[in-house]
Each structure stands twice: as C-alpha cells, then as structure tokens.
Amino acid sequence: MTLAPTETRTISHWATGAGFAGSSDRTASVTNPATGAVTGAVALASATDAKAVIDAAAAAFPAWRDTSLAKRTSVLFAFRELLNARKHELAEIITAEHGKVISDAIGEISRGQEVVEFACGIAHLLKGGMTENASTKVDVASLRQPLGPVAIISPFNFPAMVPMWFFPIAIAAGNTVVLKPSEKDPSAAIWMAKLWAEAGLPDGVFNVLQGDKVAVDELLTNRTIKAISFVGSTPIAQYVYSTGTAHGKRVQALGGAKNHAIVLPDADLDLAADAMVNAGFGSAGERCMAISALVAVGDIADELVAKIAQRTAGLKVGDGTRNTDMGPLVTQAHRDKVASYVDAGEADGATIVVDGRGVAVDGDNSGFWLGPTLIDHVTTDMSVYTDEIFGPVLSVVRVETYDEAIDLVNSGPFGNGTAIFTNDGGAARRFQNEIEVGMVGINVPIPVPTAYYSFGGWKNSLFGDTHAHGMEGVHFFTRGKVVTTRWLDPSHGGINLGFPENN
Ligand code: NAD
C-alpha cells in the first residue's frame, strides 16, 4: 500500500478480526516526515472504545488457550511466511509514517521476524518437567499456562519490530493481545493485524487499540488485562510500571537510553569510526540502542574525530524512499527539540565539528530535516550529554584513562546498551564484567540480542524483572503451575493432619 503525499485516510482500531471505528471523535494527524504532509488521521480511543477492544481480546481467550499447540504453531508459521514474502509492503508503510529509509525499515521487520521464528518453537519452549514417585506413588509435574488478555504499548521508533518483540510469544503461548501502537505511526499495526487474519489467527486473538493516554490508562487499570509490555521514554515507563503493578498486573516497562561507546587507544580507529557513524546516525539516531556519546580514551581523540567527520560528510540525507542513508526526524516538534540541544551544546562551549542544522537534502524541504551532527569537547554537565536526545547527534567526551571511561558510563542514569572498541581481550573482558549496562557490545556498536536471547536494559532503561523475548519473554507471558498427583490406591488411606512429608 503506497499513499500519495496528499492522500489522507482514517486509521482506526482492529477488534474481533475487523476494523473497528469506535465512538470517540478525537483524532491526531499522521504525517509523512519526509514531506511534512498530513497523510492520515488516527483515532484516539475513548475509555469506552478501549473497553470494547479489551472485551474482544477477553472473548477470544478461552478458545485460544485451549487450541492445540500444533494448531497455534501452524498459524505462527503461516504468519512468518506471509511476513517474509510481503515485508516490502510493511517497510513502505513504516517509511511513510516514521521516515526511516526503506532498507532500515526492512531491517527492523527482519529483526521482528526473528522473534516470530523463535515463537514457532513454542511447543518446545513450553515443555514442563515431570517427576515420577516424588513421594511413594506420587508424581509432580510443572506446567506453564497463558495469562489471559495482555497489552503491548509501543513507541514510534520501531512500529513493527518492538510489537514483534512481544506478540509472537504472547500469542504462541495462548494469550490474546491488545496492541496500542504510537499515534505517530499507527498503520503498521493494522497491516500486521490483517496479516494475522490472513494467516488464520482466530478473530479477537490479536487486536489493535489506537490512542493516547486515555487508551493507555484503560489498559493499565482494566481488570481484564493481565500483563503489560511497554516500550517508550523513561518517565512514561515509570508511570506505566507503577500504575500497572498497582492494579495487579505483571509489567515490563522498557524506558529510554543514553548509550556510550568507549574507544580505547589500541582500537582499530577506522573500524571504530565506521561503527560510530552507523550507530550514531542510523535511523536518524531514533533508536534506543543508538550510540549518542563517544568516550575517546587517551590521545586518539583528534584522529578519531577527523575520521568520523570525514565519513559523516559522505552521508546522503533525504527521503527514505530514495537511495539515501538517513531520513528525517519523526515530527517537526521533535526535529526542533533535537536542534535545540545542538544550540545548547554550542552555547555551552562544545565544538560543532559537523553541523546538521540547515543540511541540504534529497527531498522535500518541508520535511523534518536535521543532518548528522558531530560535537566534540562535550563535558558531562552539558545538556547535550546529560539528556536523551533521540536524534542524529553524536557527542565526543574526551577522557584520559579506561577507569574514567567506565566511571562515566556507570554513573549515568540509564543502562540500555554500550560498546567498547579495543583489540585488548583483557580490557574487553574487564569491561564486560564491570559495566553496569544490560546489553554490551565488544567491537559491536549496536548489540541488540538475537531473538533467542532477551532484550533489556538496566537502571532507568527498564522497570520490572523480565526482559523482552527469548526465554524471559516466554516466562513473562506464562505463569507456572505445579501439579502433584496420586491416583487412588487403598494403601494411601488413613487420617494424618501433619504437614505432608515426602516418603
Ligand atoms: P513515548 O514514551 O512518548 O511513547 C511510548 C508510548 O506511550 C506510545 O504508545 C504513546 O502513545 C504512549 N504515551 C505517550 N505519552 C503517554 C502518557 N502521558 N501516558 C500514557 N501513555 C503515553 O515514547 P516515543 O517517543 O514513542 O519513543 C521514544 C522513546 O522510546 C525513547 O525514549 C526511546 O529510548 C524509547 N525506546 C526504548 C526502547 C527500549 O528497548 N528500552 C526501545 C525503543 C524506544
């Protein structure tokens, strides 16, 4: 589906296997960030609309949880095949509403698809344990069962991948789902809902609720919803975690980030410079695993900054549907906020080495453009360093020693991702051990774990105990039950009020 720039349409909810208009008259504009054109209006649910979508998920739960693993798995395989065959359609939708370049949109879908593939193995992942004769003629078995209707609340920056961190596993495990996507790029969720229907998923197992805080608040407080997987900024993650848990729900709330890369003096500076450009400016820096602070250790800083500047100058900024390296920012307001951090850094005395303000673009000048920006001599008291900027801004902080670099990372409030660049195995091993961050790269700038491991940060980057996907995802979307069994046998008769001992 490709929309002409001037075409607008209404994007509404999806419940019980069909589009659902709801009764709210509130909407928000959806824009194409590369042109600035309004291309749609997304419904903003009322609490009543949200309840209707939650009810659809509740109604579908009893039959879905009792559907055999063989049948559930066959739907997952079908979804995987359709997604794989048609990911270009989804990529175009993502680019039209988010702005990231098509190849990057394909990349996020592929990473989401890995989780679908992982969930295709749910029959193995859900296997319980069984002990025969734990006590005389008594057997004990452990099971994992689905929770019920669960909610996923996702951010704008990965409209396909982030929901796919959760829903394949939730659905495979026998839960039903309400996905609340970002109101900035809501169409990917509807496309995926239609794909599920085509794959044969029964109506009501996967639902989409469009909206803002009103929709989120209903999900957080409605007794029908048993668990919440949230991804977004730290203040909202904290709110979601505290409100959801106060209402008795299981919550995993992944928050914001400020990721550092440390480059040691022995590193290959060309490879490190490549990595900094890729991780700093890919997806216009709108990735929770983007590198936004480069910590240059020792006397390499001048040479490294020059190499990064030279590579940055070659980047082509423009419309993501053209052959460009980097697209626009998601909204004009976000573009201006990011640019204001560059202004502040300059005013605070940092050196603007590459200035993305006023960048020349291959695209419509009305787009939300800010080019890659490299800022040197940043100090830890500057807002360009302290705040999560979420844009194509790479700050360079210069330190003398490895210990200073580690202290810098560990004293920050976030702990999502980090990387070290070095050829010294001992230093890398020490880093892996000492660094207080959930996802660590060694000569890997964006260490996003593969689907069968789990994704999650530490500190203000995640609230809750469980990370996304992998075995932690399977545990999040199921709860344990232990069954102790004894089949009637005359030898077990008799009265005994004591606490049962195994014998
Ligand atoms: P956001 O916090 O503004 O929005 C996230 C979700 O919360 C959206 O669905 C939004 O509609 C909803 N929301 C917004 N305001 C709300 C409110 N007041 N009450 C209730 N719900 C509300 O985040 P965003 O701008 O869409 O995404 C960018 C942020 O997400 C960045 O901070 C980024 O680091 C973070 N992020 C984190 C990860 C991770 O894995 N830790 C991954 C992707 C993005």
Boltz pocket constraint, residues with backbone or C-beta under 6 A from the ligand:
constraints:
  - pocket:
      binder: B
      contacts: [[A, 153], [A, 154], [A, 155], [A, 156], [A, 157], [A, 158], [A, 162], [A, 180], [A, 181], [A, 182], [A, 183], [A, 211], [A, 212], [A, 213], [A, 216], [A, 217], [A, 231], [A, 232], [A, 233], [A, 234], [A, 236], [A, 237], [A, 254], [A, 255], [A, 256], [A, 257], [A, 287], [A, 288], [A, 388], [A, 390], [A, 416], [A, 457], [A, 461]]
      max_distance: 6.0
